């Protein structure tokens, strides 16, 4: 957790977001959403489908911009930065996990973890060594040469976890990371995810419909009608 000297890993201040603004069919998705995530803290984000949790995660992860409000990452305000600097911050400091694995189908499990590291300037040898270490940690090192279509759903998502951690981010954003799996596999995969987060000291915001999984995190927030608060 934060020791009082370091800034929060993520801070969202009064985030507003609407689709079709100013039109009769305007939809206000976020209404002043405010959030601080401390170092090493794991926050569960609970919301019904269509409530805006993916939009919130995309704004936090610098994949989208807010209509109003600010995003601060590791003490640096992201608003107003050039696309190049936002891309660099996203690549170096943020790991993403989605409900579907989104692995590149033409590359092996190992290569899917190596590629983001190469894009971040890591040497091939070092990138491969880290990728193999991560695959070993999640128990799929024996599948390193397999392409995504040759992996089970649980294996695919474990590889996706490794890819998200490849560049050693300070913040992990996960959108229903086990939502595409059957309950038993989801429980096993979620346990692996939490072990990885705890071991690496990551801060994380994990969106989930599963209240049992949410209860295993440090804090639970609910997004309801665009307002973010305690459940």
C-alpha positions in Angstrom: 0.0 0.0 0.0 1.0 3.6 -0.3 3.5 4.6 2.4 2.4 8.3 2.4 5.4 9.5 0.4 4.5 8.2 -3.1 1.5 9.4 -5.1 -1.3 7.0 -6.0 -0.6 4.8 -9.0 -3.9 5.9 -10.6 -6.1 8.9 -9.8 -9.3 9.8 -11.6 -10.9 13.1 -10.7 -14.5 14.0 -11.7 -14.5 12.0 -14.9 -17.4 12.8 -17.2 -18.2 10.9 -20.4 -21.2 11.1 -22.7 -22.0 9.5 -26.1 -23.9 11.6 -28.7 -23.5 14.8 -26.4 -26.0 17.5 -27.0 -28.3 15.3 -29.0 -31.7 13.9 -28.1 -30.2 10.4 -27.8 -27.3 11.6 -25.5 -26.2 8.9 -23.0 -24.2 10.1 -20.0 -22.0 7.1 -19.1 -19.9 8.6 -16.4 -20.9 11.3 -14.0 -18.1 12.7 -12.0 -16.3 9.4 -11.4 -13.5 9.8 -8.9 -11.0 7.1 -7.8 -7.6 6.7 -6.3 -5.7 3.4 -6.4 -2.8 3.1 -4.1 0.4 1.2 -4.7 -0.2 -2.5 -4.2 -4.0 -2.1 -3.9 -6.4 -4.3 -5.8 -9.8 -2.7 -6.5 -12.9 -4.6 -7.7 -15.2 -2.6 -10.0 -18.7 -4.1 -10.0 -21.4 -2.9 -12.4 -24.2 -4.3 -14.5 -23.7 -4.6 -18.3 -23.8 -1.3 -20.1 -23.1 0.7 -16.9 -19.9 2.1 -18.3 -17.2 0.1 -16.6 -15.4 -0.6 -19.9 -15.5 3.1 -20.7 -14.0 3.9 -17.3 -11.2 1.4 -17.8 -10.5 2.7 -21.2 -10.2 6.2 -19.9 -8.0 5.1 -17.0 -5.9 3.1 -19.4 -5.4 6.1 -21.8 -7.3 4.3 -24.6 -10.1 6.9 -24.5 -10.4 10.5 -23.3 -12.9 12.0 -20.9 -15.2 14.9 -21.7 -14.2 16.5 -18.4 -12.1 15.6 -15.4 -8.5 14.4 -15.2 -6.4 11.2 -15.2 -3.1 11.1 -13.2 -0.7 8.1 -13.5 2.1 7.8 -11.0 1.9 11.4 -10.2 1.9 12.7 -13.8 -1.2 14.3 -15.3 -2.0 12.6 -18.5 -4.5 15.2 -19.8 -3.1 17.4 -22.6 -0.1 15.1 -23.3 0.7 14.3 -26.9 -0.5 11.0 -28.4 3.1 9.9 -28.4 3.6 10.5 -24.7 0.3 8.9 -23.8 1.2 5.8 -25.9 4.6 5.6 -24.1 2.9 5.8 -20.7 0.4 3.2 -21.7 3.0 0.8 -23.0 5.4 1.2 -20.0 3.0 1.6 -17.1 -0.3 -0.2 -17.9 -1.1 -3.8 -18.5 -4.5 -4.7 -20.0 -6.5 -7.9 -19.7 -9.8 -8.4 -21.4 -12.7 -10.9 -21.2 -11.5 -12.5 -24.5 -7.7 -13.1 -24.7 -7.1 -11.1 -27.9 -3.8 -13.0 -28.5 -2.4 -12.7 -32.0 -3.4 -16.0 -33.7 -0.4 -16.3 -36.0 2.1 -16.2 -33.2 3.0 -18.7 -30.4 2.2 -18.2 -26.8 5.9 -17.2 -26.2 5.9 -14.8 -29.1 2.7 -13.1 -27.9 4.6 -12.2 -24.7 7.8 -11.3 -26.4 6.3 -8.9 -28.9 5.1 -6.1 -26.5 8.6 -6.2 -24.9 10.3 -5.7 -28.2 8.0 -2.8 -28.9 9.2 -1.3 -25.6 12.9 -1.6 -26.5 13.8 -4.8 -24.7 16.4 -7.0 -26.4 15.1 -10.3 -27.9 17.1 -12.5 -25.5 15.9 -10.7 -22.4 12.3 -10.6 -23.7 12.3 -14.4 -24.4 13.8 -15.1 -20.9 11.1 -13.0 -19.2 8.4 -14.6 -21.4 9.5 -18.1 -20.5 9.6 -17.1 -16.8 6.1 -15.8 -16.8 4.8 -18.9 -18.7 6.4 -21.1 -16.1 4.9 -19.0 -13.3 1.3 -19.6 -14.6 1.9 -23.3 -15.4 1.8 -23.2 -19.2 5.5 -23.3 -20.0 5.0 -26.6 -21.8 2.7 -24.8 -24.3 5.1 -22.0 -25.2 5.4 -23.0 -28.9 1.6 -23.5 -29.3 -0.5 -20.9 -31.1 -3.7 -19.6 -29.3 -6.0 -21.9 -31.3 -4.1 -24.9 -29.8 -4.7 -23.8 -26.2 -7.7 -24.2 -23.9 -9.6 -21.2 -22.8 -7.9 -21.2 -19.4 -4.5 -21.5 -21.0 -5.2 -18.7 -23.4 -6.2 -16.4 -20.6 -3.1 -17.3 -18.6 -1.0 -16.3 -21.6 -2.9 -13.1 -21.8 -2.0 -12.4 -18.1 1.6 -13.0 -19.0 1.4 -10.6 -21.9 -0.2 -7.9 -19.7 2.7 -8.2 -17.2 5.4 -8.5 -19.9 6.6 -4.9 -19.5 6.4 -4.9 -15.7 3.6 -2.3 -15.5 2.7 -0.5 -12.3 -1.0 -0.7 -13.0 -3.1 -3.6 -14.2 -6.6 -3.0 -15.7 -8.8 -6.1 -16.2 -12.2 -6.1 -17.8 -14.1 -9.3 -16.8 -10.9 -11.3 -17.1 -12.6 -14.6 -16.3 -16.0 -13.8 -17.8 -15.4 -16.0 -20.9 -14.6 -19.2 -18.9 -16.7 -21.8 -17.1 -17.0 -21.4 -13.3 -14.4 -24.0 -12.3 -11.8 -22.7 -14.8 -12.6 -19.1 -13.9 -11.9 -19.8 -10.3 -8.6 -21.4 -11.1 -7.5 -18.7 -13.5 -8.6 -15.9 -11.1 -6.5 -17.5 -8.3 -3.4 -17.4 -10.6 -4.1 -13.8 -11.5 -4.4 -12.7 -7.8 -1.2 -14.6 -7.0 0.7 -12.7 -9.8 -0.7 -9.4 -8.7 0.2 -9.9 -5.0 3.7 -11.3 -5.8 4.6 -8.4 -8.1 3.1 -5.7 -5.9 0.9 -4.4 -8.8 -1.9 -2.0 -8.4 -5.0 -3.3 -10.2 -8.6 -2.4 -11.1 -10.5 -5.5 -12.0 -14.0 -5.3 -13.3 -16.2 -8.3 -12.6 -19.8 -9.5 -12.3 -18.7 -12.1 -9.8 -19.3 -10.8 -6.2 -17.5 -13.8 -4.7 -14.3 -12.9 -6.7 -14.8 -9.2 -5.9 -14.9 -9.9 -2.2 -11.3 -11.3 -2.4 -9.9 -7.9 -3.4 -8.9 -5.0 -1.1 -11.9 -2.8 -2.0 -15.1 -3.0 -3.9 -16.6 -0.1 -5.9 -19.9 -0.1 -7.7 -20.5 1.9 -10.9 -24.2 2.8 -11.0 -25.8 5.3 -13.4 -22.4 6.8 -14.1 -21.6 7.3 -10.4 -18.7 5.4 -8.8 -19.0 4.5 -5.1 -19.2 1.9 -2.4 -21.6 -1.0 -3.0 
